[in-house]
């Protein structure tokens, strides 16, 4: 095989390779899913990008290179990758029969191409070292950090080698001083002095290079670790089931902030201190060889520092938890106040929130002060014992000199080396304190990221054939912590192509029903199915492709209008985008604005009306072209003219597209063929539009004085 990493593959060829491999392994990937996976990976190396895209598409899967001659047919198909070609290895060579490679369309195969390496997809398996480890003993964040450290173990080995030389040169410095005082000064041996000085000077230059190299490697490794782990945490957070997240978003953000404590632990300062700790034994050993009993002072000081760290563990852990809880509450209050600023101002609630903020700030300050008091005490006590230990070293050294077992030069050398050892030993307490903070933060992240997630290797099913009917079986849904169910659906069948209006009073469960059908909420009991496949077995990316969901209050994000319209999809052409804008009535507004599609949207869509946000959401769905439309009050904030345009766009959808919408508007019933009436979390009626109209007419005759049709509570 040629150098597969020399150039980036053509996008079309890479996407085609993903689809072909998925089809061959019975997994199936749609064009949209493959495009999304390919575009989500930014590395340029062919093999790395293909492997990373495969892992993105199928969670838990990996891909690894293997020599073609070592492969068996049971491991196939595998990718054969070149600079300008990709193929699927279907059969390995056997006897006189050559290997069979199916080259993908668009591949340009060099004349001298050789089958040497193949990229083999690997199904998710449990690591050997995890086979006997209970799952709960390793949280998601812990696993991510361990994997990151494992990936950088080569760099850490090099850092360890550099640290070894740095500490050996520190020993050399003390030996230089000893030789000067014991041999050079008594005899004024200048030749020896300059010879020793030149050697030490060369050693210092080497020491300087090693320190710079160590710093550069450590910073680069820390940066890569930070990027990889923070990306993992962010992606894991996004994959959490929406109804299983903490109810207070401000608290959620504050909990994610705890990663900063872990990041601080892996900073170069802490890691240098950690790497240097084993060399304490080297310093003590050298001092023991020079001065014997003086080394005992250092050993005792090391034990004292360790004891200080152990004693401070419990109060530090307790105060750290209290401080973190106070910060979480304060952050949650800040988020609430900023997000609800309009209501606070209109109701004159600034004073109440200011008082609550002052209380929260005082609580946070008190907790932080208590924690700072403990950590400060540890540092002060450690510094005190460090100074006492240095004095004790000198005192013991004087007595050893009296016995004739130590020279003056040896004592000075021990004081220099002892100072270095004492500084390293003093770091024991600070490293333990940082570890306490990082460990507590890691526990919080593990708890947060261990919540139910959409990101499961078992969820790989999807359906290639139409139609995509929906069904619900023995479904019960209750919010976390609630004793009463929000929705109960014993059974529900929705054939493909249905047009259903969902009616009911406020709080009857209409929105919850749509969220369950949209897979943004998970039943507490029972299952929701598409084409007879349980949602929990389906690949999330496929579900999001075939199911479009418009909530009552569509969320927009900071960025351009184009970014918001094409969120989660490959950017369509301007012709396609403007065709969708015409259908929703946004085209005139976009054309009238000087920035057009590059119009900048504020965070949350601030500055746009509710109706405009709904139109952006509806346009987004038209571009997405899902097979199932779920619309929660789609025209609640729209005027009658725009409402008619939206209705026309929905009516023009293909007959095999399912449309389910909630509404309080009588005019929208004309677009439905079936009506569901919800009340108190149950489907009270599920009838055709004709039968519903008869029921409505009977209700009108029973109440002749009323001219209003109550479509929400019939």
N, C-alpha and C positions, 0 to 999 in steps of 0.2 A: 504493500500500500504506500502511496506517496504521502508526503507530509500533510496529514489531514487538517492540521491547525494553521496552515500557511495563510489561507484566505477565508473570508466568511462565505458561507453558502448563500446562494440565491434564496430569497425569502420563500418564493413559491416552491422550490425544491425541498427546503426544510419542512415546510408545512405539509407537503405531499408525503414526506418520509414519516411524519408522525401519524398521519391518517392511515397510510399503508400498513404500518406496524400494528396499529390498534386493530384494524380489520383482520389482520393475520392472526392475532392473538385473541380474537373474540371479544375485544373490549369496545370497539367502535368509538370514533370521535368525529363529531361534526366539523365542518369547515370553520364555523365560528369558534368552536372550542380550540381547535388546532391553531388558528390565527392568534387567539388570545394568549395561549401558552407560549407560542414562538415570540410574540412581541413583548411578553413580560420578562424575557431573559435578555440581558444586555451584553453578555460576553460575546466576543467576536470569534473565538476559537470554535471550529466546526463541531468537533466531538463534544466539547464542554457545553455548547449551546444546545445541541440535540439531546444530550443526557439531562441537562437542567430543564429543558422544555418538557421532556417525558415525565420527569419527577413532578413538575408543576401540574401537568395534565392528570396524572394518576398518583395521588398522594400515597406515599409509602414505597413507591417503586423507585428503583435506581437503575443505572446502566454502567457496565464495566467493560473494559477492553480485555480481550482474550485472543491469543494466537489462533488463527483459523485451524491449524493442524491439530490443536488440542480440543476442538469442539466436537460434540456429538450431535446427531440430528435431533435429539430430544431437547437441545438448548436453542434450536432454531425456531423462527427466523431471527436473524441478527442483522444489524446494519453494516454495510461496507461503505466506508466514507473516503472520498478523495477531495481534492481541491475543488473540482467542478462536477462531481458526480456523487450520487448516493444510490445504493442498491440494497436489496434484501437477499441475504444469503439463505437460500431455501434448502440446500443439500450440500453436505461436505463431500470432498473427494473420497472415493473408495475404489481401490484397485485401479482399473483402467478408466473408470468413470470420473470425469472432471466434476469439480464443484459447480453447483447451479446457482447463478446470481440473477435476480430479476432487477434490472436497472430501471430506475424511475424515469418518467418522461422528462426530458430536458437535461438529462445527464450527458456530459461530454467526457468520454472515457479516453484517457491517454493511451497511446500504443504500448507504452512500457509499464502499464499499471499491473501491480502484483497483489494477489490476495495474501496479505500477511496478518493483519489484525482485523477483528470484528468487534463492534460495539454491541454487547448483549444486554437486553433488558432483563432486570432481575426483579422477581416478584417480592413483595414485602415479607420478610422473615424476621423472627426474633433473634437478636444477637446471642451468641453462645454464652456470653457473660451475664445475660439477662434471663436466661432460661430458668435459673433457680432463684431469681430475685423477685419478691412480690412487687406488683406493679406500683403499689402505693408508696414504696420506699424511694422511688425516683419520680419527682414531679417534672412537668414539662420544661420549666425554666432550668432546673438542675441538669436535665438531659442535654438541653441546648448548650449550656455552658461547658459541660464535659465533652461534648462533641467538638465544640470550638477549640478547647484546649488540646484535644486529641489531634485535631487537624493541624495545629501549630506546634506539635511536639518537637519537630525538627529545629524550629527556631529556638525553642526553650533549651534544647540541648546545646546549641551554639552559644546562647546567653550564659548557660552554666559553665561552659569552657572559658568564655571571656571573664566571667566572675572569678573563676579559679585563678587565672593569671593575675587579675587585679589584686586579689587577696594575698597571693604568693609574693607579689612585689611589695606589698605592705610589710610582710615579714622580712623581706630583703632590706628594706629601709632601716628597720630596727637593728638588724645584724650589722649594717654599715656603721651605724652610730657606735655600736659596741666595739667594733674593730678599731675605729678611730680613737676612742677614749682609752682602750686597753693597749694598743700597739703603736699607733701613730703619734699621739701626744707625748707619751713618755720618751720616745726616741726622736721626735720631730722628723719622722720618716716621710718627707714630702713626696718622694717618688711613689711610695705606697699609697699616700693620700690621694694623689691625682689618678693613680691607676684605679683605686676603689671608686673615686668620684666619677670617673668616666664610665665605669660599669654601671653605677647607679643612675647616672644621667641617661644612658641608653635604655636602662630598664624603665625610667620614668617616661621616656618617649613612647616606648611600647605600651606602658600603662595608659598613657593618654589616648593612644589609638584604640586600645581595647575598650576604654570607657566610652569613647565616641561611638564605636561600633555597637557596643552593648546598648547604649541609649537609643541609637537609631533603630536597632532591631526590636527593642522593647516597645518603642513608640509605634512603629509600623505594625507590630503584632497586636498591640492594644487597640489600635485604630481598626484593624481588620476584624478583630473579635467584637468590638463595639458595633460595627456596621452589621455583621452577620447576626449577632444575638438580638440587637434592637430590631432588625428587620423581622427576625423570627417572632419576637414578642408581638410586634405590630400585626403581622399576618395572623398569628394565633388569636389575637384579640379580635380581629375582624371576623374570624371564622367562628367565634362563639355564637351560640344560638341567641337570637335577640331577646327572647323572653327568659333567658337564663343568666343574663348579665345582671350586675348589681343595679338596683332600681334607681340609685342616685348617680347621675353621670359625673358630677363633680367628684364624688368619692372614687369613682372608677378611674378618673384621670389622676387623682392623687395616688392611688395604688400603683398605677403604672409608673409614676414618678419614682417609686422605690427602686427602680432599676438603676437610678443614679448612684445609690449607695453601693450597689454591686459593681458598677463601673468604676467608682472611686477605689474600690479594693483592688481592681486590676490595673490601676494606674502605675506608671513607672516607679514612682516613689515607694509605693507599698511593695511592689514586686521585687525591687532592688533589695529592700529590707528583708523580704522573705528569702530571696536567693542567698543573701549573705549570712543568714542565721546558722546554716551548717558549719560555716568556717569558724564559728566560735570555738569549736572543739580543736581546730587547727591552732588557733591562737593560744588556747590554754595548754595544748601539748608543747608548743615551742617554748612558752614561758616556763613550763615545768622542766624542760630540758636545760634551760638557762639558769633558773632560780629555784627550782624545786617547790618549796612550800608557798611561794608567792602565787602560784597557780590556784591554790586552794581558795584564795580570796575571790578570784574570778568565778570559780565554780559555785561558791556560796551565793554570790551576787546573782548569777544566772538562775539559781533556784528561787531566790527571793523575788525576782521579776516574774518568774513563772507563777509563783504563789500569789503575787499581787493580781495577775491577770485572772487566775482562777477565782479568787475571792470576789473580784469585782464583776464576775460574770452574771450572777443572779440579779443584783440591783441594776446593772446596766441593761439586761434584757427586759426587766420589768419597766424601767423608765423609758426605754426605747419604744416599747409597745404603747405606753400611755402617750408619749410624745407623738407617735405616728397617728394614733387614733384622733388626737386633737387636731393635727394637721389635716387629716382627711375630712373631719367635720368642717373645718374652716374653709378648705378648698371647695367643698360641696356648697357651702353658703355663698361663696364668691361666684361660683358658676350660676347658681340660682338667681342671684341678684343681677348679674349681667344679662342672662338670658331673659329674665322677666322684667327688665328695666321699664318697658312701656307700661306694664300694669302697675308697677311700684310707683311710678310718677303720676299716673292718672288717678290712683287711689290715695296718694299722699302717704305712702308707706315708707318713705326714706328714713324717718326717725326710728321706726321699729327695727328696720334692718340695720341701721347704724348702731343701735344699742346691742343687737344680737352679735354684730361684728366685733364690737368692743369686748363683749364677754368672751367670744371665741378667741380673740387675739390675746387677751389676758391669760386664758387657759393655756394656749399654745406657748406663750412666753414663760409661764410658770413651769410647764413640763420641760421646755428646752433648757431653762435655767437649772432645774434639778439634774437633768442629764449632763449638762455641761459641768455641773459641780462634781459629779462622780468622775467623769473623764479627766477633768482638770486635777482632781485630787490624785488620781492614779499617776498622772504625768509628774506632778510635784513630788510625790513620794518616791517615784522611780528615780527622779533626778537627785533627790537627797541621798538615796542609797548609792547612786553612782559616784557622787562626790566622796562619800564616806569610804567606799570601796577603794577609790584611788589613793586616799590617804593611808588606808590600811595596807595597801600594796607597798607603799614606800616604807612604812614602819616595819613590816615583816622583812622587806628587802634589806634594811639596815642590819637587822639581827642576823640575817643569812650572811651578809658581808663579814660580820664579826667572826663567824665560824670558818671563814676562808673559802666557802663554797660559791661565792659570788663576788664579781669585781664591780668597781664603780661603773664601768662601761656597760656591764651586764644589767645593772639596776636601771640605768638610763634607757637602755634598749627595752627592758621590761615595762618601764613607765610609758614609752611611746607605743609599744605594741598593746599594752594594757589599756591605754586610752582608746585605741581603735576597737579593742574587744569590748570595753565597757559601753561605748557608743552603740555597738551592734547589739549587745545584750539588752541595753535600755529599750531597743526597738521591740523587744518581745511583748511588752505590755501594750504598746500602741498598735502593733499588728493584731494582737488578740482583741483589742477594742474594735478595730475596723472589721475584724472577722465577725464579731458579735453583730455589728450593724448590718453587714452584708448577709449574714445568715438569716437574720430576722426579715430583711427585705426579700430574700429569696423564698422564704416560707410564704410570704404574702403573695408573691408572684405565682408560686406553685399552686396556691389555693385558687387564685383568680383564673389561671389558665387551665386548671383541671375541670372547670365547668364544662357542661355538654357542648360539643362542637360539631360543626358540619364537616370538619376536616378528618375523615376516617378512611383508611385504606380499604375498608370493606365496602364503601359506597362507590361502586364502579359500574353499576348497571345503567342502561338507558335503552330506548326503544327506537329502532330504525324505521319500523313500519307505522303507518297511520291506520286508524285514527287514534287520537289521544283522548280517551274518555277519562273522567274523574270519578272517584268513588270514596266514600267514607264508611268505616265499619266500627261500630261500638266506640265512637269517639267521645271522650270526655276531656274537657280542657279547663284547667284552673290555674290562676296565676300563682307563682311560687309563694308559699306561705299562707295561701288562702284555703279555707276549709270548704268553701262553697264553690261548685263548678260554675264557670262563666258560660260554658256552652256544652250541651249534651246532644249528640247526633247518633241515634242507634244505627241508622243506615241511610245512605244517600247515593244515588247513581246519577251521573251527569254525562250523557253521551256527547261525543265530539260534535261540534257544530251547534250546540245549544245556545239559545239566547234567553238568559234568565235575569229577571228583576228580583232583587232581594229587598223586602220591605220589613218595616218594624219600627217600634218606638226607639227613642234614644236609650242606649244601654241594653238593647234586646239581644245583642250578640252578632249583629250584622258584620261589623268590622272584624271581629274575632273569626268568624266563618271564613272571610276572605283571606285573612292572614294564614289560617291553617291550610287553605287551598293553595296559597302562594308559597308555602314552605318557609315563611318567615317566623312562624310559631310552630311548636311541636306539641302534639296531643299528650296529655297526661296519661291517657289510656286509649287503646284502640289504634287504628292506622288510617292514613290517607293514602290513596293510590292513584297513579296515573297509568292508564293502559295495563291495569292489574299488577303494577309494580309498586311496592311500598316506597314511599318517599325516602325512608331511611336506608333503602338499598340503592337509590339513584345517585348518580354523580351530581353534586351541587351545580357545577358549571352547566351541565345539560339541562337541569331543571330551570335554571335562570334564563337559559336560551329559549325554552319552549313556553315558559310561563311569564307573562308580563303583569306586573302589579303596580297600580297607581294608588297610593294612600290618600287619605283625605287632605293632608297637608304635605305635598311633595317637597322634598328637601333639595335645595340647590347648594353648590359649593363654590368657594372663591376660585376664580379663574374666568376664562372666556365663556361666552354663550355656547360656542362650538364645543368646548370641553364638556359642558354640562349636557349638551344634546347627545354627544357620542360616548358618554360614560360607559365603560365596559365593553366597547365594541370597536372594531377597526373603523377608522374614519371613512364614511361614505363620501361619494363625490358631492360637489356643491349642488349639482342638478337634483340628486336624490334628496338632499337636505332641504332644498327650497321647495321641492314638490310636497314634502311632509309639512313644511311651514305654511304652504298655501292651504292645505287641508284643515289646519288648526287655526288659521287666521293670524298667524304671527309674521307672515311674510312682509306685510306692509310696514310693520313696526321695525323689522330688521333692515329693510331697504331704506327706510327713512333715516336710520341712524348712521352717522358717518363711519363708525367702526364696524358696522354690519355684524357678521358672525363673531368678530373679535371683541364685541361689546363685553366689558368687564363686569362680572357679577360679584357682589359682595358676599361675605360669609353668610350662609343660611338664606341667601336671596334677599337680604335686607335692601330696601329701596324699591322692591318689586311688590306689586299687589298679589293677593292670594290667587286671583284669577290668572295673572301672568305666570305665576309659578305652576299652576295647574296646566296651562297651555304648554309650557316647556316640558312638563312630565308627559303629557299626551303626545307631543311631537317625538319625544324620546321613545315612546312605545311604538309609534308608527315606523320609526327607523329600525327598531329592534325586530319588528315583524314576528312576534310570538304566535304560537298556535293557540294559546289560551290567554284571554284578556280578563283581568280581574280589576274592576274599577270601583273604588270606594267614593261615592258622591262625586262623580267626575265633573259635574257642571255646577256645583254648589255656589261657586264664586263668579260665575260667568253670566254675562247678559244674554238676552234671548237670541240676538243675532249670532253670536259666537256659539251659543249652545246648539243652534240649528246646524252650523258648520261641523261641529264635533259629531252630532248625531248622523249627519250624512257620511262622514268619514268612517264611522263605525258600521253603518249600514252597508258600505261598499266593501267591507272585508269579505274574503272568500267564505263560502258556505260551510267549509269544514273547520273554520275558526270558532272556538268557543268564546262567548262573551257573557260574563256574569258581572252585574253592576248593582250597587245599592243606591237607593234614591228615595227622596221624599217628594219628588215631583211627579204629578199625575201625567204630564205630557210625555214622560219617558217610557211609560208603560206600553206605548204603541210600538216600541222597538223590541219588546220581549215576546217570546212565545210561551214562556213558563214563568210562574210567579211563586216565590217562596215567602211566606209570612212568618217572621220570628217574633217570639215574645218570651221573656224571662229565660233566655238561653236555650230555647227549644224551637224546632220547626213545627209550628202549629198547623200550617197548611202548605201543601206543595201541589199546585194545580196548574192546568193550562191557562193561558191568558183568557180564553173564551169562558172557561168556568169561573175564573176570578171576576170577570166582568158581570157575569150573572149574579155572583154573590154581592158585588158592589151595588148592582141595581136593586136587589132585594133589600139591602141595607138602606138605600135611599128611599124606597117605598115605605119601609118601616119607620123612617124619620122624615116625613114629608116637609117639615119646616126647615130642614137643614139643606143648604145648597152646596155644602162642602163635602167632598169625598175624602174620607180619612184613609189614605192608602197605607198609612203606617200602622194602623191598629185594627183593621177589619177582622 
